[in-house]
Amino acid sequence: MDKAFFENALNDVYQKEWSRTLAFLVKRTGDISKAEDCAQDAFERAVQHWRKEGFPDSPGAWLRTVAFRQYIDQARSASSRSDVLKRLKLLEEDQHWDIDEVDIDQEELSLLFYCANDSLDKSSQVMLMLRVFGGLTPREIAFTFSLEKEAIRSRLLRAKRKLREKGFPPLSEKAVRERIPQILAAIYIMYNEATFSSVESTNHRHDMATISLRLADRLSVLLPLESEVHGLLSLILFVEARVAARSVDRKTLIPLPDQDRSLWSKGLISRANKHLTIASKLSDPGKYMLEAAIQGHHCDADSIEETDWNAILSLYNRLLLITSDCYVQLNRIYALSKVVGPSKALTELEEYYTIGIEENYLYLLVKSELHEQLGQRDKARDLLKRAIDRVNNEIVKGVLLERLKK
């Protein structure tokens, strides 16, 4: 089998089946840590077996069978009475269900809600979902939460231990709805990491984007009357629609003003508009719906010059009534410069302050852009250099270095 073909096919299986395999194991064992170990072992065996024998008809079923057998084998060596009883129960269940009849899509969604258990603080819930579904490393999660890697590792271990103690009980409708905000927050962070990796030198992590889109899509079917579910799905679809125009490969980045808009996916934009319309009919705009509407205006414009910046500024103003996120504020100031000019926008930027903002690369980048528009090129250049020094993603850094040369 061709090496490149095999690796691409294996990566596709991993994207689709990793969290599903975890969900299958956790549902039956209640132990995320052991489920991760057994799933990892199953994937390692798959690499060796499939390279020689080819891919099975149902890779997911193969992985779940091997992972489950691995869990039972581990339980055989257990010394505690509770582990022995659990093994006997699993062996008995193994005789009565057909793995091909398991509703794995439903079990994957159940794992999402399981991770959002109210015994965990909200940050730990999101961290756990990022780890289990997005496959983010403690280092990547640490960057997102501005914490040390070891602190994240400890919190994940504590969260898994708590959930093991709680088990995997069925949820009431009330419990499901209470957990939606944390689940949407995790998918949102996951997709942001897919779009601009905090630590990897890539402009788009296709695996994580695929998982984010799949989960948001499934949630929209499970919870058709939740406006923010449709809002988040719409947001992801609008951004995904532009992926083909963002680069010629994963190692370059083409800024929005320079993109070939004929490469944007009309099909994805149409789907995004559909879900945005559904969201707008269900309730007043929330965070994800407003962000989706902003991206919708970008996708509707035939060029950067024809963008409706007044509408975008209005949406940012409404968004700031919901969130104080500094990135929302900075993007709003950039939109303001397009409406009223750089001078007033720069005044607002200099009046805006939050802890650490002067070390934020986007703050420095927006400030550099405004000084450049005002003809203050030396000041703009100095600010751009400071922004470059604070960027972790090498691809983004490369784009900014090219801008510096100009």
C-alpha positions in Angstrom: 0.0 0.0 0.0 1.3 3.5 -0.9 2.7 5.1 2.2 1.1 8.5 1.6 -2.2 7.0 0.8 -2.1 4.8 3.9 -1.2 7.7 6.2 -3.9 9.9 4.8 -6.5 7.1 5.1 -5.3 6.4 8.7 -5.6 10.1 9.6 -9.2 10.1 8.3 -10.0 7.1 10.4 -8.4 8.8 13.5 -10.4 12.0 12.9 -13.7 10.1 12.7 -13.2 7.3 15.2 -11.0 8.5 18.1 -13.7 10.3 20.1 -16.2 7.7 19.1 -14.0 4.9 20.4 -13.5 6.8 23.6 -17.2 7.3 24.0 -17.9 3.6 23.4 -15.4 2.6 26.1 -16.3 5.3 28.6 -20.0 4.4 28.3 -19.1 0.8 29.4 -16.3 1.4 31.8 -16.8 4.9 33.3 -13.1 5.5 33.2 -11.7 8.1 30.7 -8.1 7.5 31.6 -8.2 3.8 31.0 -10.4 4.3 27.9 -7.7 6.7 26.4 -5.0 4.1 27.1 -7.0 1.3 25.5 -8.0 3.4 22.5 -4.4 4.4 21.9 -3.3 0.8 22.1 -6.0 -0.1 19.5 -4.8 2.5 17.1 -1.2 1.4 17.5 -2.3 -2.2 16.7 -4.3 -0.9 13.7 -1.2 0.7 12.2 0.7 -2.5 12.3 -2.2 -4.8 11.2 -3.8 -2.6 8.5 -0.5 -1.8 6.8 0.0 -5.5 6.2 -3.7 -6.7 5.7 -5.4 -3.5 4.4 -8.2 -1.6 6.0 -11.2 -3.6 7.4 -14.7 -3.0 6.1 -15.6 -1.2 9.3 -12.5 0.4 10.8 -14.4 1.9 13.7 -15.9 -1.4 14.7 -12.5 -3.0 14.5 -11.0 -0.3 16.7 -13.8 -0.5 19.3 -13.6 -4.3 19.5 -9.8 -4.3 20.0 -9.9 -1.5 22.5 -12.7 -3.2 24.5 -10.8 -6.5 24.5 -7.8 -4.7 25.7 -9.8 -3.2 28.6 -11.0 -6.7 29.6 -7.5 -8.1 29.4 -6.3 -5.4 31.7 -9.2 -6.1 34.1 -8.1 -9.8 34.2 -5.0 -8.7 36.1 -6.9 -6.5 38.5 -6.5 -7.3 42.1 -9.3 -5.3 43.7 -12.8 -6.9 44.2 -14.5 -3.9 42.5 -12.4 -4.3 39.4 -13.0 -8.1 39.2 -16.8 -7.5 39.5 -16.6 -4.9 36.8 -14.7 -7.3 34.5 -17.3 -10.0 35.1 -20.1 -7.6 34.3 -18.4 -6.5 31.1 -17.7 -10.1 30.0 -21.4 -10.9 30.5 -22.5 -7.8 28.5 -20.0 -8.7 25.8 -22.1 -11.8 25.0 -25.3 -9.8 24.5 -24.6 -6.9 22.2 -23.5 -6.6 18.6 -20.9 -3.9 18.1 -22.3 -3.0 14.7 -25.7 -2.2 16.3 -24.3 0.3 18.7 -25.5 3.9 18.1 -22.0 5.3 18.2 -23.1 8.8 17.1 -25.4 9.1 20.1 -22.7 7.7 22.4 -20.2 10.3 21.2 -22.7 13.1 22.0 -23.3 11.5 25.4 -19.6 11.7 26.1 -19.7 15.4 25.4 -22.4 15.9 28.0 -20.6 13.6 30.4 -17.5 15.8 30.2 -19.6 18.8 31.1 -20.5 17.2 34.5 -21.5 19.7 37.1 -19.1 18.1 39.7 -16.3 19.9 37.7 -15.7 23.6 37.5 -16.6 25.1 34.1 -12.9 25.6 33.1 -12.1 22.0 33.8 -15.2 20.8 31.8 -13.9 22.7 28.8 -10.3 21.5 29.3 -11.5 17.9 29.4 -13.6 18.3 26.2 -10.6 19.9 24.4 -8.5 16.9 25.5 -11.0 14.1 24.8 -12.5 15.4 21.5 -9.9 17.8 20.1 -6.9 15.8 21.1 -5.3 19.0 22.4 -2.1 18.4 24.4 -1.7 20.0 27.9 0.6 22.5 26.3 -2.0 23.6 23.8 -4.7 23.8 26.5 -2.3 25.7 28.7 -1.8 28.3 26.0 -5.5 28.8 25.6 -6.1 29.3 29.4 -2.8 31.2 30.0 -1.7 28.5 32.6 1.3 26.3 33.0 1.3 22.9 31.3 1.7 21.0 34.5 -1.3 22.8 36.0 -3.4 21.7 33.1 -2.1 18.1 33.4 -3.1 18.0 37.1 -6.5 19.5 36.5 -7.2 16.9 33.7 -6.2 14.0 36.0 -8.4 15.3 38.8 -11.3 15.8 36.4 -11.0 12.2 35.1 -10.9 10.9 38.6 -14.0 12.8 39.7 -15.9 11.5 36.6 -14.9 8.0 37.3 -16.4 8.3 40.8 -19.6 9.8 39.4 -20.2 7.1 36.7 -22.1 7.6 33.5 -25.7 8.1 34.5 -28.5 9.1 32.1 -29.2 12.9 32.0 -32.4 14.7 32.5 -33.6 17.3 29.9 -32.8 20.0 32.4 -29.2 18.7 32.9 -28.7 18.6 29.2 -29.7 22.2 28.7 -27.5 23.4 31.6 -24.4 21.8 30.0 -24.9 23.4 26.6 -22.9 26.6 27.2 -19.7 24.7 28.3 -20.0 22.3 25.4 -20.4 25.2 22.9 -17.4 26.9 24.5 -15.2 23.8 24.1 -16.2 23.4 20.4 -15.6 27.1 19.8 -12.1 27.0 21.3 -11.4 23.8 19.5 -12.3 25.3 16.2 -10.3 28.5 16.9 -7.3 26.2 17.6 -7.9 24.5 14.3 -8.0 27.8 12.4 -4.9 29.4 14.1 -2.9 26.9 16.0 -1.3 28.3 19.1 1.7 26.0 18.9 1.8 24.2 15.6 3.2 25.7 12.4 0.1 25.3 10.4 -2.7 27.6 9.3 -5.4 25.0 9.5 -5.7 21.8 11.4 -8.1 19.9 9.3 -8.5 17.1 11.8 -9.7 19.4 14.6 -11.8 21.5 12.2 -13.6 18.3 11.0 -14.3 17.2 14.6 -15.6 20.7 15.5 -17.9 20.8 12.5 -19.2 17.3 13.1 -20.0 17.9 16.8 -21.7 21.2 16.1 -23.7 19.6 13.2 -24.8 16.7 15.4 -25.8 19.1 18.2 -28.0 21.1 15.8 -29.9 17.9 15.1 -30.1 16.8 18.7 -31.1 20.3 19.9 -32.9 22.0 17.0 -34.5 24.7 19.1 -31.2 26.0 20.7 -30.3 29.2 18.8 -26.7 29.3 19.9 -26.1 25.8 18.6 -27.2 26.9 15.2 -25.2 30.1 15.6 -22.0 28.3 16.4 -22.5 25.9 13.5 -23.1 28.8 11.2 -19.9 30.5 12.4 -17.8 27.4 11.7 -19.4 26.9 8.3 -18.7 30.6 7.2 -15.0 30.3 8.2 -14.6 26.8 6.7 -16.0 28.2 3.4 -12.9 30.3 3.0 -10.3 27.6 3.9 -9.4 26.8 0.2 -8.5 30.5 -0.4 -6.5 31.0 2.8 -3.4 29.2 1.4 -1.9 27.2 -1.4 -0.8 24.7 1.3 -0.9 24.4 5.1 2.4 26.2 5.4 1.3 29.6 4.0 -1.4 32.1 4.8 -3.2 34.5 2.5 -4.9 37.4 4.4 -8.6 38.0 3.8 -8.1 41.1 1.6 -5.8 39.1 -0.8 -7.9 36.0 -1.1 -9.4 34.7 -4.4 -13.0 34.8 -3.4 -14.0 32.6 -6.3 -12.4 29.8 -4.3 -14.8 30.3 -1.4 -17.3 27.4 -1.0 -20.8 28.7 -2.0 -22.3 25.4 -0.7 -20.8 26.0 2.8 -21.8 29.7 2.8 -25.4 28.7 1.8 -25.5 26.2 4.7 -24.1 28.8 7.1 -26.8 31.3 6.1 -29.5 28.7 6.6 -28.4 28.0 10.2 -27.9 31.7 10.9 -31.5 32.3 9.7 -32.8 29.5 12.0 -30.8 30.9 14.9 -32.2 34.4 14.4 -35.8 33.1 14.5 -35.3 31.2 17.7 -34.1 33.9 20.1 -32.3 37.2 20.5 -28.7 37.1 19.2 -26.1 35.5 21.4 -22.3 35.5 21.1 -22.1 32.8 18.5 -24.9 34.1 16.4 -23.4 37.6 16.3 -20.0 36.3 15.4 -21.6 34.2 12.7 -23.4 37.3 11.3 -20.0 39.2 11.2 -18.5 36.4 9.2 -21.6 36.3 7.0 -21.0 40.0 6.0 -17.4 39.1 5.1 -18.6 36.2 2.9 -21.3 38.3 1.3 -18.9 41.0 0.0 -17.4 40.7 -3.5 -14.2 42.5 -2.3 -12.7 44.0 0.9 -13.7 47.4 -0.4 -17.4 46.4 -0.8 -17.6 45.0 2.8 -20.4 46.5 4.8 -18.2 47.8 7.7 -21.1 49.8 9.2 -23.1 46.6 9.7 -20.0 44.8 11.1 -19.3 47.6 13.5 -22.9 47.5 14.7 -22.6 43.8 15.3 -19.4 44.2 17.3 -21.1 46.9 19.4 -23.8 44.4 20.2 -21.3 41.7 20.9 -19.5 43.8 23.5 -22.7 44.0 25.5 -22.4 40.2 25.9 -18.6 39.7 26.3 -15.6 41.7 27.3 -13.2 39.6 25.3 -10.2 41.7 24.3 -10.1 40.1 20.8 -13.7 41.3 20.2 -12.7 44.8 21.3 -9.7 44.9 19.1 -11.6 43.6 16.0 -14.3 46.2 16.7 -11.7 49.0 16.7 -10.3 47.7 13.4 -13.9 47.8 12.0 -14.3 51.3 13.5 -11.3 52.5 11.5 -13.0 51.4 8.3 -16.0 53.5 9.2 -14.7 56.7 10.8 -11.0 56.6 9.9 -7.8 55.6 11.7 -7.5 58.7 13.9 -10.6 58.2 16.0 -10.0 54.4 16.0 -6.5 55.0 17.4 -7.9 57.3 20.1 -10.3 54.5 21.2 -7.5 51.9 21.1 -5.2 54.0 23.3 -8.1 54.5 25.8 -8.8 50.8 25.9 -6.9 48.9 28.6 -7.0 45.5 30.1 -4.2 43.6 32.0 -1.5 42.5 29.6 -3.0 44.1 26.6 0.2 45.9 25.6 1.9 42.5 25.2 -0.9 41.1 23.0 0.2 40.7 19.4 -3.2 41.5 18.0 -3.3 44.8 20.0 0.2 45.7 18.6 -0.9 44.6 15.1 -4.1 46.8 15.1 -2.1 49.7 16.5 0.6 49.3 13.8 -2.1 49.2 11.1 -3.7 52.4 12.3 -0.4 54.3 12.5 0.4 53.1 9.0 -2.9 54.4 7.7 -2.0 57.8 9.3 1.3 57.8 7.4 3.4 57.2 10.6 5.5 54.4 9.1 8.3 54.4 11.6 5.9 54.0 14.5 4.0 51.4 12.6 7.2 49.4 11.8 8.3 49.4 15.5 4.9 48.1 16.6 4.9 45.5 13.9 8.3 44.2 15.1 6.9 43.9 18.6 3.9 42.0 17.4 6.1 39.6 15.5 8.1 38.8 18.6 4.9 37.8 20.4 3.5 35.4 17.8 3.8 31.7 18.4 2.5 30.4 15.1 5.4 30.5 12.5 3.0 30.8 9.6 1.4 34.0 11.0 4.9 35.2 11.9 5.9 34.7 8.2 3.0 36.8 6.9 3.9 39.6 9.3 7.6 39.5 8.3 6.6 39.8 4.7 4.4 42.8 5.6 7.4 44.3 7.5 9.6 44.1 4.4 7.0 46.1 2.5 
